[in-house]
Amino acid sequence: MSLRPTFPVVQRLMSSFGVAVLVLTGPIAPAFSQSAAATVAGDTAAEGMTPLVVVDGFRSAKFGMDQDAVRAAILADFEIKDDGIQSGENAVERTQILTVAVPNLILDGGTAQVSYVFGYESKTLIQVGATWSTKTDPEVTAKMLYDNGDVLRTHFMTEGYVPDTVKTNVALPNGILMFRGADAENHATLLLLQGAFTTGEDGRNTLTPASLDLLYSSDPDTPDIFTLPEGSF
C-alpha cells in the first residue's frame, strides 16, 4: 500500500517554493517554461463566484465518521466486497488508513487507489485521497494522468471554492500543484501531478508524471496527526 502526500507535506513545499507559479492556457501540457508569467489565487474563473462547494468527505464517506461507518460507505459507493478493503497505518503520523482499488473512478482514467485516513486522536475520518499511477494500474500512461488532472481541475474551477484560496498550476520541485482550494469552513481540496522535470535544449522544462494525487482534508492547517510536543527534544 503506497502512502500519498498529506496536506502538511504539500503545504511546506508550497510555502518554500510558492514563488515558482505558472499560468498555463488551455489543457495542461507536458512541456512548459518555468520562466512563464506568475500569478495565483483569484483566477478569473473563480473571481466573482459565490462560494458554494462544501468539502465534507468523498461521496458517502464524511469527515468525522469512524472506521465502521466508512467501511459501510465504501461498500455503498463501489461495487466491491468487504475483503477488497485493505487496512494499514502511517507509522510516522500514527493514523489508520483504509484503502480500496477503484476502476474507472474517472471514466477511462484507469484504476485509482482511494485512501481514507483516520485521525491520531479522534480515530475518525480526517482525509480522503485518490491516486492514479502505474502502481495502481500498470496500464496508466502519462497522457492519462494529464487528462485525469485536467478533467478534475476544470471541474473544481466551477465548484465555487472561496476565491482567495484558489491556486492553480503552481510549479513545485516534484511536479505541478494543479489545483488547491478551500470551502467556507477551510476544508480543502488539493490536486497534485507528481513526477520528474527534464530540461530540453530550448530551456523548457518537461514534466514526466508518475502519479496524480487528489486529496480532501477536513483541517489542512492543523491535521489530527502525531507530532512531538514542543520543547520535548
Secondary structure, 3 states (H helix, E strand, C coil): CCCCCCHHHHHHHHHHHCCCECCCCCCCCCEECCCCCCCCCCCCCCCCCCCCCCCCEECCEECCCCHHHHHHHHHHHCCCCHHHCEEEEECCCCEEEEEEEECCCCCCCCCEEEEEEECCCCCCEEEEEEEEECCCCCCCCHHHHHHHHHHHHHHHCCCCCCHHHCECCEEECCEEEEEEEECCCCCEEEEEEEEEEEECCCCCEEEEEEEEEEEEECCCCCCCCCCCCCCCC
